[in-house]
Amino acid sequence: MIDYARRQRTPRKHLIGLAAVVVLHGLLFWAINSGLARKFVKVVQGPVEAILLEETKPDIPPPPPPPPPKNLPPPPPAYVPPVDIQVAAPTPVNAIAAVSNAPQPIAPPSPLPVQINPPPAPPAPPAPPAAPVFTSAVISATSCEKPEYPSAAKRMEEEGTVQLKFLVGVDGKVIESAVEKSSGFRRLDEAARAGLSKCQFKPATIDGKPQQSWASLKYTWRLE
């Protein structure tokens, strides 16, 4: 500690050190400006070549092959792997007897098929009754006389067709008569109704049985 304090008190040594540092920096700055440092760096960074040296061996000829041996034994036969043949062991007699003497299970009887009768078909509906056969009453021409032309109608030359209706009984006789459509002359209408009412009719029938019914008839008056 005393020596260091003494050194600090002598400024001469300090000045020499500082002057040396300044000189070194000046030289370095001059070298950079003059290119000396660049040449040095280039010389240092020159290419470096690596050379591989192979170890050369002298050319030695290979040794000759050995002569084949004489009277050698024949080569052994090729190896054939054995084949395993499995033979089933015989069944012991006791096992067969036991199997044959064992009671065999009895299969349950199959259920008998149950026949299910289909429900009876509903009865067919009764056939509708046949429609009755109807025939209308007609006049019998063989038993009917032609009505007499009224004399007054002849003088007046009256002509025309009258339509009449008759109620015919089961015996074919007219029970009642009426004029349905007039001929235009009352004398002709009445003469035709009275004359035709006396005629015999064939009665109407239903299924062949005579029935009382109405019948229509037209009669034409014409002068000859």
WOTA-V161093 format. One record per residue. RES is the residue in one letter. SS is DSSP state (h for helix, s for strand, l for the rest). PHI is phi as a letter, one per 20 degrees, with the letter a starting at -180 (none if undefined). OMEGA is omega as a letter, one per 30 degrees, with the letter a starting at -180 (NA if undefined). Layout:
BEGIN
RES:SS:PHI:OMEGA / RES:SS:PHI:OMEGA
END
This chain:
BEGIN
M:l:none:a / I:h:f:a / D:h:f:a / Y:h:f:l / A:h:f:l / R:h:f:l / R:h:f:a / Q:h:f:a / R:h:e:l / T:l:e:a / P:h:f:a / R:h:f:l / K:h:f:l / H:h:f:a / L:h:f:l / I:h:f:l / G:h:f:a / L:h:f:a / A:h:f:l / A:h:f:a / V:h:f:a / V:h:f:a / V:h:f:l / L:h:f:l / H:h:f:l / G:h:f:l / L:h:f:a / L:h:f:l / F:h:f:l / W:h:f:l / A:h:f:l / I:h:f:a / N:h:f:a / S:h:e:l / G:l:n:l / L:h:f:a / A:h:f:a / R:h:f:l / K:h:f:l / F:h:f:l / V:h:f:l / K:h:f:l / V:h:f:a / V:h:f:a / Q:l:e:l / G:l:f:a / P:l:f:l / V:l:d:a / E:l:d:l / A:l:d:a / I:l:d:l / L:l:e:l / L:l:d:l / E:l:e:l / E:l:e:a / T:l:e:l / K:l:d:l / P:l:f:l / D:l:f:a / I:l:d:l / P:l:f:a / P:l:f:a / P:l:f:l / P:l:f:l / P:l:f:a / P:l:f:l / P:l:f:l / P:l:f:l / P:l:f:a / K:l:d:l / N:l:l:l / L:l:e:l / P:l:f:l / P:l:f:a / P:l:f:l / P:l:f:l / P:l:f:l / A:l:f:a / Y:l:f:l / V:l:d:a / P:l:f:l / P:l:f:l / V:l:d:a / D:l:e:l / I:l:d:a / Q:l:e:l / V:l:d:a / A:l:f:l / A:l:f:l / P:l:f:l / T:l:f:a / P:l:f:a / V:h:f:a / N:h:f:l / A:h:f:l / I:h:f:l / A:h:f:a / A:h:f:a / V:h:f:a / S:h:f:a / N:h:e:a / A:l:f:a / P:l:f:l / Q:l:e:l / P:l:f:a / I:l:e:l / A:l:f:l / P:l:f:a / P:l:f:l / S:l:f:a / P:l:f:l / L:l:f:l / P:l:f:l / V:l:e:a / Q:l:e:a / I:l:d:l / N:l:f:l / P:l:f:l / P:l:f:a / P:l:f:l / A:l:f:l / P:l:f:a / P:l:f:l / A:l:f:l / P:l:f:a / P:l:f:a / A:l:f:l / P:l:f:a / P:l:f:l / A:l:f:l / A:l:f:a / P:l:f:l / V:l:e:a / F:s:d:l / T:s:c:a / S:l:e:l / A:l:f:l / V:s:c:a / I:s:f:l / S:l:e:a / A:h:f:a / T:h:f:a / S:h:d:a / C:l:c:l / E:l:e:l / K:l:f:l / P:l:f:a / E:l:f:a / Y:l:f:l / P:l:f:a / S:h:f:l / A:h:f:a / A:h:f:l / K:h:f:a / R:h:f:a / M:l:e:a / E:l:l:l / E:l:e:l / E:l:c:l / G:s:r:a / T:s:d:l / V:s:d:l / Q:s:d:a / L:s:d:l / K:s:c:a / F:s:c:l / L:s:e:a / V:s:d:l / G:l:e:a / V:l:f:l / D:l:e:l / G:l:n:a / K:l:e:a / V:s:f:l / I:s:e:a / E:s:b:l / S:s:b:a / A:s:b:l / V:s:e:l / E:s:e:a / K:s:b:a / S:l:f:l / S:l:e:a / G:l:o:l / F:l:c:a / R:h:f:a / R:h:f:l / L:h:f:a / D:h:f:a / E:h:f:l / A:h:f:a / A:h:f:a / R:h:f:a / A:h:f:a / G:h:f:a / L:h:f:l / S:h:f:l / K:l:e:a / C:l:f:l / Q:l:e:l / F:s:d:l / K:s:e:a / P:l:f:l / A:s:f:a / T:s:c:l / I:s:c:a / D:l:l:l / G:l:n:a / K:s:e:a / P:s:f:a / Q:s:c:l / Q:l:f:a / S:s:b:l / W:s:e:l / A:s:c:a / S:s:d:a / L:s:b:l / K:s:d:l / Y:s:c:a / T:s:d:l / W:s:e:a / R:l:b:l / L:l:f:l / E:l:d:NA
END
